Amino acid sequence: MPPRAPLHAAMRPAAITPHARALATCAAGARALHAGKTAQALTQFASAAALAPDAADVAAMHGVALRGAGRMQDAQRELIRAIGLDQHRADSYTQLAQTYCQINDHAQAANAFLASATLQITNAVAWRDTAESMRRSHRLADGLQIARHAFALAPTDASIANVLALLLHRNDRIDEAMSICERVRAVAPDDANLALTHAMLLRTCEQYDQGWLLHEHRLSRPELTMRPNLPASPRWNGAPLHGAHILVCGEQGLGDQVQFARWAPALRDAGAGRVTLHCAPALVRLLNGVRGVDAVVASSTPAPLHDVHVDIMSLPHLLLAGCDMRRDMVPYIALPPAHDALAARLHRTRAGALRLGLVWGGTPLHTEDRSRSVALATLLPALVRPDVEIVVLQQGASRDQLDTIDPVLRQTFVDIAPHCSDMTDTAQAVQQCDVLLSVDTSVAHVAGALGIPTWVMVSCPAEWRWGRGRDDSLFYPSVRVLRQGAVGDWSAVVRQITQQVDAWHAQARRVVLA
């Protein structure tokens, strides 16, 4: 009889490898994460990485777990280690890119997404993610080239079409972007992101009826559905109000709320018995001056009792405004008198000089702030002259640029911004200026709503509300639009500022002589 030892050996279970044990430990860690046991899960993933220190997939899973726990730097280090272990594993690059996205480092994310896409050249989504990160990091030409490649791979994918349309827009190829939206929305009409991009392009081209309609797709987005103090009342659908109390809910930025408040009084024509604005706290005092509005309440507090509500940017659609921007209502905000301390600081000291309010930066939270804001130093050559008195209205992080200019020059500025506690104070300061020079931010909308002469500096392409090519505004009769000559080039705007200052002084001399 043959020996039985080989048979017994064959029947014994195979030895479990360290890599297999590590994968099982990762699975246990994933279950712990799902159960909300983060500390236990991280211990499991760390144990897995120790069991198989040369396994790229285990290192990547550990990195993803660290990211989920908010330990971003540790996550980056572990994912970079995973890449070092296997440079041909696309998922490690993708996970690293997503980690960079979570900390808004889109430049690094673009590089990691590109490495991932290069390893999977037919993966349209990988190229889409690369293009989107390039858009967010302002690599517009490169992003457009890559988005075109992604679209060629998947020409009916709405998410890819959306990234391509946005990059075409940012490269000032608006007609081509519109064509992409129309073509893909014909097969994917319900994609909210593509519809919103299409709405932006339509309004840029002053096709407002369809633009207002498609803009309603924003109502399904988390930034609106997850707002604090969101009312539980029915949303108004445009039907006659028959004396109902309607709550107008502020949304988006401060400038949007100021701009769209012009339509709130029209709710009276729709039959409203009472109109209340629920707006950003910084705007409460200011919007109390909107004619035809009964009350204004901060959105940081619960809404008062009411019958129905409407989001403020839905008003032109529901009121069937079309291209009627109610310019005849400007000014549609009445200001109270400035308090004595603010008025004293704004006392004129330079007779005959153009008193120019200045805002050169928007909020860094805006996704396109890098494009719309301009460096203070870029503007000074057009403004530092004896016949101009600069009133600084700049708030926020961009004020740091004041520290970079000559201290003697800075002493000639009237820096009123630190003494403005809300937008009403800012508006009162603007009212004491001959003209406001501002980038596309909320102060420009406030000045426009008050009918104050305003020169608004806009990027190329400009945001939808400033249209294409025109130097006036459909929304504000007192606004003159100063446009970049090319994407990222403010030199044309600086020349226009000099021309506008010269024209203002020439007009002032004619008035004096008359």
Secondary structure, DSSP 8 states (H G I E B T S, - for coil): ---SHHHHHHHS-----HHHHHHHHHHHHHHHHHTT-HHHHHHHHHHHHHH-TT-HHHHHHHHHHHHHTT-HHHHHHHHHHHHHH-TT-HHHHHHHHHHHHHTT-HHHHHHHHHHHHHTSTT-HHHHHHHHHHHHHTT-HHHHHHHHHHHHHH-TT-HHHHHHHHHHHHHTT-HHHHHHHHHHHHTT-TT-HHHHHHHHHHHHHTT-HHHHHHHHGGGGGSHHHHT-TT---S-B--SS--TT-EEEEE--S-HHHHHHHGGGGGGGGTTT-SEEEEEE-GGGHHHHTTBTT--EEEETTS---S-SEEEEGGGHHHHTT-TT---GGG-S-B------HHHHHHT---STT-EEEEEE----TTSTTHHHH---HHHHHHHH-STTEEEEE---SGGGGGGGGS-HHHHHTSEE-GGG--SHHHHHHHHHTSSEEEEESSHHHHHHHHHT--EEEEE-SS--GGG-SS-SB-SS-TTEEEEE-SBTTB-HHHHHHHHHHHHHHHHHHHHHHH-
